[in-house]
Amino acid sequence: MLGNFKYSNHTKLYFGDNSLAYLHGELEKYGKNVALVYGGGSIKKNGIYDDICKILNDSGKNVAEIGGVMPNPTLAKLREGIKIAREHNADFILAVGGGSVCDYSKALAVSVYCEEDPWEKYFIRFEEPECKIIPVGCVLTMAGTGSEMNAGSVITNQQTKQKIGHVFSDEHIMPRFSILNPLYTMTLPHYQMVSGIYDIFNHICEQYFSGEDDNTSDWIAEGLMRSLIHSSLIANKNPQNYEARSNIMWTATWALNTLIACGKSTDWMVHMLGQAVGGMTNATHGMTLSAVSMAYYRHILPFGVKKFARFAVNVWGVNPDGKTDMQTAGEGLSMMEKWMRELGLVMNISELGVSEDMLKSLTDVTLIMDGGYKKLDRDEITEIFRESL
């Protein structure tokens, strides 16, 4: 294991079907004024909102609500939330929802007291906060992003069509606690469930497909991928299977709490490609990733063939006997594609509203990363988008 790294994670997790019982005790640690952040209103239909409000009321909190956070949180929505949180003098932010709500809440936490434009400071210049950070807690209702145990945030600028993520280095931006009840994920539509599953899988791939050393992080990643494949096939047939959904939720957290990035350079180009599509079309995040993945991985396979062959054998169970590494690797990607299609994932960007005449614009807003097996140039990015149509 060749990399040098520091690892620290300050998020406390409460997991299981009784985990909300711990919210009252956590709220006691923070000030009286709470900003309650949530999405499009599904938590009001399934009863979670009422349960949360009762706990907030019993805890004596003054609550200001920031509802309507969209799946790809916008800069305009962030500015709206900043105004509400400032006027409320928020001491604490409680995010109730999926990864987008958690992402938004962390962006809000570093922006309320920021004297500069948060978009320019955090998402263009990628600077760290120099202001007071409001503590955040999460009650998760969708498994996928891993935002419940990391310091990452993704915001979309609708004017420039840019969707940009910033993984902050300040540990105070991580949620102080996250409550993970698998039952809360079971009301999701199938489309959202499988989108989240692929987001999890790709988070692992982004960290796995980098480096050539014998790295413990890769062995952990392979176990997480096998577990996710196993549970996803069960949940795809029976979404109400608690064991499968709980395993998916737990895998999502460990896929992106930075543990398996230790000692790795990491790739993240699929996310850059997918986020470009998301910024342009407002499509569901996991589906933008699935739509570009196969074209990207087949493009870089020759440059990381040994790792792709290992992936085929250790994750997909491909028998390498009598085959070249390239043949083994190709078979692994074919098995991955078969699994993706079985789940019902979107496999091309045209389904998400992308047309040939949009490819140049997509390329223009795609950030180029250099941690994987091949640093792409602009022509390659355009070609990958074209192969993904």
C-alpha positions as CSV (number, residue, x, y, z in Angstrom):
1,M,0.0,0.0,0.0
2,L,1.9,3.0,-1.3
3,G,-0.2,6.0,-0.5
4,N,0.3,8.4,2.4
5,F,-2.9,9.6,4.0
6,K,-4.8,11.0,7.0
7,Y,-8.2,9.5,7.9
8,S,-10.7,11.0,10.2
9,N,-14.5,10.9,10.3
10,H,-16.5,12.7,12.9
11,T,-20.0,11.6,12.0
12,K,-21.9,9.6,14.5
13,L,-24.3,7.1,12.9
14,Y,-27.6,5.7,14.3
15,F,-28.7,2.7,12.2
16,G,-31.8,0.6,12.2
17,D,-35.6,0.7,12.3
18,N,-35.6,2.4,15.8
19,S,-32.8,4.9,15.0
20,L,-35.1,8.0,15.1
21,A,-35.4,7.5,18.9
22,Y,-31.9,9.0,19.2
23,L,-32.8,12.3,17.6
24,H,-34.0,14.0,20.7
25,G,-30.8,13.3,22.6
26,E,-28.7,14.7,19.7
27,L,-30.8,17.9,19.4
28,E,-30.2,18.7,23.1
29,K,-26.5,19.4,22.2
30,Y,-27.3,22.3,19.9
31,G,-29.0,25.8,20.1
32,K,-32.6,26.6,20.1
33,N,-33.0,27.8,16.5
34,V,-33.2,25.0,14.0
35,A,-33.5,25.2,10.2
36,L,-35.4,22.2,9.0
37,V,-34.4,21.3,5.4
38,Y,-36.4,18.8,3.3
39,G,-37.3,18.1,-0.3
40,G,-40.4,17.9,-2.4
41,G,-42.9,16.9,0.3
42,S,-42.7,13.1,0.3
43,I,-41.8,13.1,4.0
44,K,-45.2,14.8,4.7
45,K,-47.0,11.9,2.9
46,N,-45.2,9.1,4.6
47,G,-45.4,10.5,8.2
48,I,-41.7,11.2,8.7
49,Y,-42.3,15.0,8.8
50,D,-44.9,14.7,11.6
51,D,-42.5,12.5,13.6
52,I,-39.6,14.9,13.2
53,C,-41.7,17.9,14.1
54,K,-43.0,16.3,17.2
55,I,-39.4,15.6,18.3
56,L,-38.4,19.2,17.5
57,N,-41.3,20.5,19.4
58,D,-40.7,18.2,22.4
59,S,-37.1,19.4,22.4
60,G,-38.2,23.1,22.6
61,K,-36.8,24.2,19.3
62,N,-37.8,27.2,17.3
63,V,-38.0,25.9,13.7
64,A,-37.7,27.6,10.3
65,E,-38.5,25.4,7.4
66,I,-36.6,25.3,4.1
67,G,-38.7,22.9,2.0
68,G,-38.7,22.2,-1.7
69,V,-35.0,21.3,-2.1
70,M,-34.9,19.7,-5.5
71,P,-32.9,16.5,-6.6
72,N,-30.2,18.7,-8.2
73,P,-30.1,21.6,-5.6
74,T,-29.7,24.9,-7.4
75,L,-27.7,28.0,-6.6
76,A,-31.0,30.0,-6.5
77,K,-32.4,27.6,-3.9
78,L,-29.1,27.9,-1.9
79,R,-29.5,31.7,-1.8
80,E,-33.1,31.4,-0.7
81,G,-32.0,29.1,2.2
82,I,-29.2,31.4,3.2
83,K,-31.8,34.3,3.6
84,I,-34.1,32.1,5.7
85,A,-31.3,30.7,7.9
86,R,-29.8,34.2,8.5
87,E,-33.2,35.7,9.5
88,H,-33.8,32.8,11.8
89,N,-30.3,33.1,13.3
90,A,-30.0,29.3,12.9
91,D,-27.9,27.4,15.4
92,F,-28.4,24.0,13.8
93,I,-29.5,22.6,10.4
94,L,-31.5,19.4,10.3
95,A,-31.6,17.7,6.9
96,V,-34.4,15.3,6.3
97,G,-34.3,13.6,2.9
98,G,-31.9,12.0,0.4
99,G,-28.4,12.9,-0.6
100,S,-29.5,16.1,-2.4
101,V,-31.0,17.5,0.8
102,C,-27.9,16.5,2.8
103,D,-25.6,18.1,0.1
104,Y,-27.7,21.3,0.1
105,S,-27.6,21.5,3.9
106,K,-23.8,21.3,4.0
107,A,-23.6,24.0,1.4
108,L,-26.0,26.1,3.5
109,A,-23.9,25.5,6.6
110,V,-20.8,27.1,5.1
111,S,-22.7,29.9,3.3
112,V,-24.9,31.5,5.9
113,Y,-22.0,33.5,7.4
114,C,-19.8,33.6,4.3
115,E,-19.1,37.2,3.3
116,E,-18.3,36.3,-0.3
117,D,-20.4,34.7,-3.0
118,P,-20.6,31.0,-2.1
119,W,-20.7,29.8,-5.7
120,E,-17.5,31.6,-6.6
121,K,-15.7,30.7,-3.4
122,Y,-16.7,27.1,-2.9
123,F,-17.6,25.8,-6.3
124,I,-15.4,27.7,-8.7
125,R,-12.3,28.4,-6.7
126,F,-12.8,25.4,-4.4
127,E,-11.7,27.3,-1.3
128,E,-12.4,26.3,2.3
129,P,-14.7,28.2,4.6
130,E,-13.2,31.0,6.7
131,C,-16.4,31.8,8.5
132,K,-18.6,30.2,11.2
133,I,-20.0,26.8,10.1
134,I,-23.5,25.9,11.3
135,P,-23.6,22.2,12.5
136,V,-25.7,19.8,10.4
137,G,-27.5,16.6,11.3
138,C,-29.2,14.2,8.8
139,V,-32.2,11.9,8.8
140,L,-31.7,9.9,5.6
141,T,-34.6,8.8,3.5
142,M,-32.8,7.6,0.4
143,A,-29.6,5.5,0.0
144,G,-27.2,6.4,-2.7
145,T,-25.0,9.5,-2.3
146,G,-23.2,8.7,1.0
147,S,-23.6,12.4,1.8
148,E,-24.7,11.4,5.3
149,M,-21.0,10.7,6.3
150,N,-18.8,13.0,4.3
151,A,-18.1,16.6,3.7
152,G,-19.1,16.7,0.1
153,S,-21.7,19.0,-1.5
154,V,-23.0,19.4,-5.1
155,I,-24.8,22.5,-6.4
156,T,-26.1,23.3,-9.8
157,N,-25.9,26.8,-11.3
158,Q,-28.9,26.9,-13.7
159,Q,-27.7,30.0,-15.4
160,T,-24.3,28.5,-16.5
161,K,-25.6,24.9,-16.6
162,Q,-22.8,23.8,-14.3
163,K,-23.2,21.1,-11.7
164,I,-20.2,21.1,-9.5
165,G,-19.2,19.2,-6.4
166,H,-16.9,20.3,-3.6
167,V,-15.5,17.8,-1.1
168,F,-14.5,20.1,1.8
169,S,-11.5,19.3,3.9
170,D,-12.9,20.9,7.1
171,E,-14.2,18.0,9.3
172,H,-16.8,20.4,10.9
173,I,-18.7,20.3,7.6
174,M,-19.5,16.6,8.0
175,P,-22.8,15.9,9.6
176,R,-22.4,15.7,13.4
177,F,-24.8,12.7,13.3
178,S,-26.9,10.8,10.8
179,I,-29.9,8.7,11.4
180,L,-30.3,5.8,9.0
181,N,-33.6,3.9,9.1
182,P,-33.9,1.5,6.1
183,L,-37.7,1.6,6.4
184,Y,-37.6,5.2,5.3
185,T,-36.2,4.2,1.9
186,M,-38.9,1.7,1.1
187,T,-41.4,4.2,-0.2
188,L,-39.1,5.3,-3.0
189,P,-40.2,4.6,-6.6
190,H,-38.3,1.8,-8.3
191,Y,-36.6,4.3,-10.6
192,Q,-35.1,6.2,-7.6
193,M,-34.1,3.1,-5.8
194,V,-32.1,1.7,-8.7
195,S,-30.6,5.1,-9.5
196,G,-29.3,5.2,-5.9
197,I,-27.9,1.7,-6.2
198,Y,-25.9,2.6,-9.2
199,D,-24.7,5.8,-7.6
200,I,-23.3,3.7,-4.8
201,F,-21.7,1.3,-7.2
202,N,-20.1,4.0,-9.2
203,H,-18.7,5.8,-6.0
204,I,-16.8,2.6,-5.3
205,C,-15.6,2.3,-8.9
206,E,-14.4,5.8,-9.0
207,Q,-12.0,5.0,-6.1
208,Y,-11.2,1.5,-7.2
209,F,-10.1,2.2,-10.7
210,S,-6.9,4.0,-9.8
211,G,-3.5,2.9,-8.8
212,E,-1.7,-0.4,-9.4
213,D,-0.3,-1.3,-5.9
214,D,-1.6,-4.0,-3.6
215,N,-4.0,-1.8,-1.7
216,T,-6.2,-2.9,1.2
217,S,-8.7,-0.3,0.1
218,D,-9.3,-2.3,-3.1
219,W,-10.0,-5.4,-1.2
220,I,-12.6,-3.6,0.9
221,A,-14.1,-2.0,-2.2
222,E,-14.5,-5.5,-3.9
223,G,-16.4,-6.7,-0.8
224,L,-18.7,-3.7,-0.9
225,M,-19.4,-4.2,-4.6
226,R,-20.2,-7.9,-4.2
227,S,-22.5,-7.1,-1.3
228,L,-24.3,-4.4,-3.3
229,I,-24.7,-6.6,-6.4
230,H,-26.2,-9.4,-4.3
231,S,-28.6,-7.1,-2.4
232,S,-29.6,-5.1,-5.4
233,L,-30.8,-8.1,-7.3
234,I,-33.0,-9.1,-4.3
235,A,-34.3,-5.5,-3.8
236,N,-35.0,-5.3,-7.6
237,K,-37.4,-8.2,-7.3
238,N,-38.7,-7.4,-3.8
239,P,-38.2,-3.7,-2.8
240,Q,-39.8,-4.4,0.6
241,N,-37.0,-6.9,1.6
242,Y,-35.7,-5.2,4.7
243,E,-32.4,-7.1,4.8
244,A,-31.5,-6.2,1.3
245,R,-32.5,-2.5,1.7
246,S,-30.6,-2.3,5.0
247,N,-27.5,-3.7,3.3
248,I,-27.8,-1.3,0.4
249,M,-28.1,1.6,2.8
250,W,-25.1,0.6,4.8
251,T,-23.0,0.0,1.7
252,A,-23.9,3.5,0.5
253,T,-22.4,5.0,3.6
254,W,-19.2,3.1,3.4
255,A,-18.9,3.7,-0.3
256,L,-18.3,7.4,0.1
257,N,-17.2,8.2,3.7
258,T,-13.6,8.4,2.3
259,L,-12.4,5.1,3.9
260,I,-11.8,3.2,0.6
261,A,-10.2,6.3,-0.9
262,C,-7.3,5.9,1.6
263,G,-4.0,5.3,-0.3
264,K,-5.8,5.9,-3.7
265,S,-5.4,8.6,-6.3
266,T,-9.2,8.0,-7.3
267,D,-10.7,8.7,-10.7
268,W,-14.1,10.6,-10.6
269,M,-14.3,11.1,-14.4
270,V,-17.7,9.3,-14.7
271,H,-19.0,11.7,-12.1
272,M,-17.7,14.7,-14.1
273,L,-19.3,13.3,-17.3
274,G,-22.5,12.5,-15.5
275,Q,-22.7,15.9,-13.7
276,A,-22.3,17.7,-17.0
277,V,-25.3,15.8,-18.3
278,G,-27.2,16.5,-15.1
279,G,-26.4,20.2,-15.2
280,M,-27.7,20.4,-18.8
281,T,-30.8,18.2,-18.4
282,N,-31.6,18.1,-14.7
283,A,-31.8,14.3,-15.0
284,T,-31.6,12.0,-12.0
285,H,-28.0,11.8,-10.8
286,G,-27.5,8.0,-10.7
287,M,-29.0,7.7,-14.2
288,T,-26.6,10.2,-15.6
289,L,-23.8,8.1,-14.3
290,S,-25.2,4.8,-15.7
291,A,-25.7,6.4,-19.1
292,V,-22.1,7.4,-19.5
293,S,-20.3,4.6,-17.6
294,M,-19.9,1.8,-20.2
295,A,-18.6,4.2,-22.9
296,Y,-16.1,5.6,-20.4
297,Y,-14.9,2.3,-18.9
298,R,-14.4,0.7,-22.3
299,H,-12.5,3.8,-23.4
300,I,-10.0,3.6,-20.5
301,L,-9.8,-0.2,-20.2
302,P,-6.6,-0.5,-22.3
303,F,-4.8,1.8,-20.0
304,G,-5.8,-0.1,-16.8
305,V,-6.3,-3.5,-18.1
306,K,-4.8,-5.4,-15.1
307,K,-7.2,-3.7,-12.7
308,F,-10.2,-4.3,-15.0
309,A,-9.2,-8.0,-15.2
310,R,-9.0,-8.2,-11.4
311,F,-12.4,-6.5,-11.2
312,A,-13.8,-9.1,-13.6
313,V,-12.5,-12.0,-11.5
314,N,-12.9,-10.7,-7.9
315,V,-16.3,-8.9,-8.4
316,W,-18.0,-10.6,-11.2
317,G,-16.6,-14.1,-10.8
318,V,-15.2,-14.3,-14.4
319,N,-13.0,-17.4,-14.9
320,P,-9.7,-16.1,-16.4
321,D,-8.3,-19.5,-17.4
322,G,-7.1,-19.5,-21.0
323,K,-7.9,-15.8,-21.5
324,T,-5.8,-12.7,-21.9
325,D,-6.2,-9.9,-19.4
326,M,-8.0,-7.9,-22.0
327,Q,-10.5,-10.7,-22.7
328,T,-11.1,-11.2,-19.0
329,A,-11.6,-7.5,-18.4
330,G,-14.0,-7.2,-21.4
331,E,-16.0,-10.1,-20.0
332,G,-16.2,-8.3,-16.7
333,L,-17.6,-5.2,-18.2
334,S,-20.1,-7.2,-20.2
335,M,-21.3,-8.8,-16.9
336,M,-21.5,-5.3,-15.3
337,E,-23.6,-4.1,-18.2
338,K,-25.9,-7.1,-18.0
339,W,-26.5,-6.3,-14.3
340,M,-27.2,-2.7,-15.0
341,R,-29.8,-3.6,-17.6
342,E,-31.4,-6.1,-15.3
343,L,-31.9,-3.3,-12.7
344,G,-33.5,-1.1,-15.3
345,L,-30.9,1.6,-15.4
346,V,-30.7,4.2,-18.1
347,M,-27.9,3.1,-20.5
348,N,-27.7,6.1,-22.9
349,I,-27.8,9.9,-22.5
350,S,-30.4,10.3,-25.3
351,E,-33.0,8.9,-22.9
352,L,-32.2,11.8,-20.6
353,G,-32.7,14.4,-23.3
354,V,-29.3,14.8,-24.8
355,S,-29.0,15.2,-28.6
356,E,-26.0,15.3,-30.9
357,D,-26.1,19.1,-31.1
358,M,-25.6,19.3,-27.3
359,L,-22.3,17.4,-27.2
360,K,-20.0,20.5,-27.6
361,S,-21.8,22.3,-24.8
362,L,-21.5,19.2,-22.6
363,T,-17.8,18.9,-23.3
364,D,-17.3,22.6,-22.4
365,V,-18.8,22.2,-18.9
366,T,-17.1,18.9,-18.1
367,L,-14.3,19.1,-15.5
368,I,-11.2,17.0,-16.4
369,M,-9.8,14.8,-13.6
370,D,-6.4,13.1,-13.7
371,G,-6.5,10.5,-11.0
372,G,-7.6,7.5,-13.2
373,Y,-5.8,5.4,-15.8
374,K,-6.2,8.0,-18.6
375,K,-6.5,11.7,-18.5
376,L,-9.0,12.6,-21.2
377,D,-8.6,15.4,-23.7
378,R,-11.6,17.4,-25.0
379,D,-11.9,15.3,-28.1
380,E,-12.1,12.1,-26.1
381,I,-14.8,13.6,-23.8
382,T,-16.9,14.5,-26.9
383,E,-16.4,11.0,-28.3
384,I,-17.4,9.3,-25.0
385,F,-20.6,11.5,-24.9
386,R,-21.2,10.5,-28.6
387,E,-20.8,6.8,-27.8
388,S,-23.2,7.3,-24.9
389,L,-26.0,8.6,-27.1
